[in-house]
Amino acid sequence: MSNPDRHPTEVVCAEDTSRGSATSPPSVLPYREVPLGGPRAMPVRRSLPQRERSLIGAWCFVDHYGPDDVSQTGGMVVPGHPHTGLQTVSWLFSGEVEHRDTTGAHALVRPGELNIMTAGSGIAHSEYSTPGTTVLHGAQLWVALPEADRFTAPGFEHYAPPVTEVDGDPGAPAARVLVFLGTLFGQTSPVTMFSDLVGAEVTLEAGASLTVDVDPAHEHGLLCDTGLLTVSNATAKPGEIVFQGTGTERLTVSAGPDEPARFLVLGGRPFGEQIVMWWNFIGRSHDEVVGFREAWQQARETGGSAAYGTFPEAWDHTLPAPGLSNLRLRSRG
């Protein structure tokens, strides 16, 4: 998915060592609402990155959207656009999205099935909700690639994780779990990763609670999708993230009393590197991002390039890169 900001600012993302340790209680990361594509702009709730926290492990970008009536907003309409230095993780709860990219991949994103695209040295892709979609609801996530792997060859993978029933706390009904990245609840995803990560969908019945054994070397973000999600004294509503720093071996999560809670578990070892994010690019410096932008603008004139691959024949137009500020990036890391 594209970052739709027309005037994106460069953001330096680095580890925040001032908070989030084992001695810190869970905290709630709010979201801000941004428009995404479509004739009337589908609203998206963006909870990462933000001033309080740039990264959760290597997770660097979290958008949550829907349930969205596409008859009112036009749904997802994201023409061809570029990415560098990251992986996109597409996860749907309802609806269907058509994906095309410059590796030649053409796939449908469906609920409960993972589509992960590795941008690496450079890729371009498009995303459109399908004509049969009436309600679109999902999450779009980015994972930053570490220095050693950020120029890896682009690629695309699909994985449909099995549904696992996990016993809840005593007296509570079982939770429904799908593990799409890493290992959790004894389930392991085979998908290629470049950092130590975990990603899973968990659904709790109303009033139920669940104790999750987690890697204490990981920091975790629990993205609330439906209902209310409580971890200790921190309660999140849809689009918000409950964040817990490293050093925790167990997380006890509870659903609100009135409706089920569905959430995504996003965890990983602290990234340990500083990155520069601007529009759809992740690099390591202002000048590098400028180079990525210039290469994309040139590729738009020629229908593709060595940097971003050959554009699919189905594309009749692509997104231009926004203009860069005259100010050079000043590190905030």
N, C-alpha and C positions, 0 to 999 in steps of 0.2 A: 504494500500500500504506500501511496505517496504521502509525504507531509504536505498538506494543502496550503500552508501559510503562504500568503502572497509576499510577505515581507519577513522571511525567516531571519532570525538572528543566529550568529554563530555561538555555540555553547561549548565551553570546555567542561567535560565530564571527568571527574576524578573521584577517588575514594574519599569519603568523609570520615575522618578518624575521630571526629569530636563526639560522635553519637553512634548508637546502634550496637554497643557491646553486649556481652551476656548479662551485665548488671543493669542494662536499660530495659524498661518494660516495653511491650509492643506499642507502636504509635500508628496513627492513621494518616496516610498520605492522601490529600484531597485531589480532585481533578479540576481541570478547566475545560470548558466546552469550545470546540473549534468546528468549523464547517468542512465537510468533505464532499467535493464533486457534486454531480447531479444537477438538474435544472433548478432545483430549489434548495440544494445543499443539505445533505444528510448530516445531522449533528453527531459529533464524536466526542467522547469524554477522554481526555488525555491526562493520565496520572503520572507518567514518567516520560522524560526527565522533568524535574522541578528544582526550585532553588534549594529546598531542604534536602533533597537526595537526587543524585545524578544516575546512580547505577544500583541494581540489586544483582550481585554476581556480575555476569556479563550482560544481563538484561538491561537495555538502555532506552527502550521506547515502548510504551504501553498505551494503546488506544482501545477503548471499549465502546461499542455502538449497539443501538437497538434496545428493545424490539422496535424496528423502524418500518412503518407502513410505506412501501415503495410507491404506492399510488399517489402519496402526498409529497414525497421528496424526490422521486426518480431513482432512488436506490443508489448503488455504488456505480459510479461512472468515472473511472480513473484510466485515461489513455496511457500509452507507452511513456515510461519515465525511467530514470536510471537509479542505480544504487552502487555503492562501493563499500568495501570493508565491513560487511555485516551479513547476517542471515535474517530473512524475514520468516516469521512463524505465523501462519494463518490458521485460525481456529474458529469454527462456526458453531452456533447453537441452533440456528434455524436459517433457512434460505439456501441459496446456492450461488457461487461466484465462479465465473469463467476466467482462467488464468492462461496467459500466453507470455513467453519470454524468448530472449535471443539465444538461448541454448537449443531452441526448437521444441521445448516443452509446451504442451497444450493439455490442460487438465481442469477438472472441476473441483472446487473446494466444497465439501459437503459437511454437515454436522457430524461431530465425533470423529472426523478424519483429519489428520495433519498433512498440510502441505508446507514444506520448508524449502526455501530458495536460498542458496548460497551465492551472494553477490561476488565476494572475493575481489579480484582485480577489476571487475566491472560487469554489469548486466543491466538489461532493461526489460521491463515487463508491464503488462496491462491487466486490469481487474475490472470486470463488469458483472453486476448481478444479472442472472439469467432471466429471460422473459417469464418463466414460470414462477419466479420468486414473488411472493406477496408480502412476506415479513422477513426482514434481514436483521440478524442479531449475531454478534460475534466479537472477537478480539483480534487485533493485529499487533504483533509483538516483534521487536527487533533485538537481535543478539549481536553485540560488538565482537568482531574477530580480534584475537590477540595479535601482537606484532609479528610473531613467527608465521602466522597463517593468513594475514589479511590480504595478501596478493595471490591466494590460492585460486585455482581455476573455478569459474562459476559452475553451478549445478543445481539440480532440482530433485527432491525426493518426496514420496507420498507414503503415508503409513496410517493404517486403520487399527488403533490399539484395541485389544479386547476389553470388554466391560468386566470389572472385578467387583464383587460384593465384599465389603470389608466390615467386620463386626464393629458396631458402635460401642460407646461406653456402656457399662452394665445397665440393662433396662432400655437401652436406646436401639431403634431399628438400624439395620445395616446401612452403610453408606455406599453409594455407587461411584466407582473410580475408573478413570481412563488415564493411563500414564503414557504421555506422548513423547517425553524426553527424559533421558536418564533413568534412574531407578527409584522406586517408591513402592511401599506395600508389597515387596517381593516381585514386582513386575518391572521389566527392563525393556526400554525401547531400543531398537536396532539403528535408529537414525544417527547419521554422522554429526558429531559435535566437535568443536575445537576448544571448548572450555568444559570444566566440571559443572554440569547444570542438572536441574530437574524441572520438569513441567508436567502438570497433571490437572485434570478436571475432577472435582469432587462435588457430589450432591448429598446434602443432609436433609432428612425429613424435618418438618417444623418441630421445634423444641428439642431436637436430638443433639447429641454431642459426640465428639470423636477425638481420640488422642492419636496424634500422628508422630511416629518416631522419625526424626529427621537427622541429617548429618550435622553435627555441631560445628564443623568447619564451614558450613554454608550460612549465608544470610538469606532470609526468605521474605517474599512479598506474597500476600494472599489477596488476589483481586476478586472482590465481591461482584458477582454477576446478577443474582436475584436474591430477594429477601434481605435479611440482616445477618451479618457475620460477626461473631464476637470471639476475640482471643484475649483472655484475661479481662482487663477493663477497657479494652479498645474495641469499639464497634464500628463497622464499616457498612455503608449502604452501597447500592450498585454504582460501579465506576471508581470507588475508593479502594485503596490498598491498605491492609494491615501489614506493617513492616516489623520484622524481628531480626535483630543482629545476630552475629555468630555466637557460638558458645551454648546454644540451646539444643538439647537432645530430644525434647518433646514439645509439641504444640497441642494444646487442648482447644478445640474449636467448637462453637455452638451456633445452632441456627436460632433465629428468633421464634417466638411462640406461635406466630400466625401463619407462616408460610415457609416452604422449604428454602434452604440456602444453597445456592450453587456458586462455586468459586474456583479459581485457578490457583494452584500452588506454583509459584515461580521462585526457584532457589538457585544458589550457586556460590562457589568460592569467591571471595572478594576479587575483583578483576585485577587490581594492582597496576593498572596503566591509565594514563591520561589520554583522552580522545577529544577530537574536535568534531562536533556535529553541526552540519548546516544543510538545510533542505533534506535531500535524500542521500547525502554523502556522509561517510565517516572517514576521517583522516587523522593526521597527527599535527598539522600546522595549517595556518591560514593560506600560505602559498600552495600547499597541496590541494586544498579544497578549491582554490581558484583554478588550478589545472584540471581537476575533475569537471568543473563547470564548463570550462572552455572546450574540453574534449566532447562533452555532451552536445553543446550547441553546434559544433562542427558535424557530429554524427547525425543530427537532425537534418542537416543540409544534404547529406549523401545517402540517407536511408540505412545508416549503420556505420560501424567502424571497427577497427581492431580492438579498440578499448571497450566497446559495449556490444559487439556482435552485430549480426545482420538482422534488421527489423523484419518481423513476420509480415507476410503479404497481406494479412487481414487488417493491418494497421493503416488507417487513412490519415491519421495525424498523431502527434506526440505532444507532450507537455514541454513548453519552453522553461528553461531555468529562470527563476526570479533574478532580479538584479542584485548585485552585491553592494554592500555599503562601501563608501569611500574610506571608512575607518578600518584599520587593521585590527585583528583580534588581539585583545589583551587578556592574557591568561587569568582565570579566576580560580584555578586549581591550587 
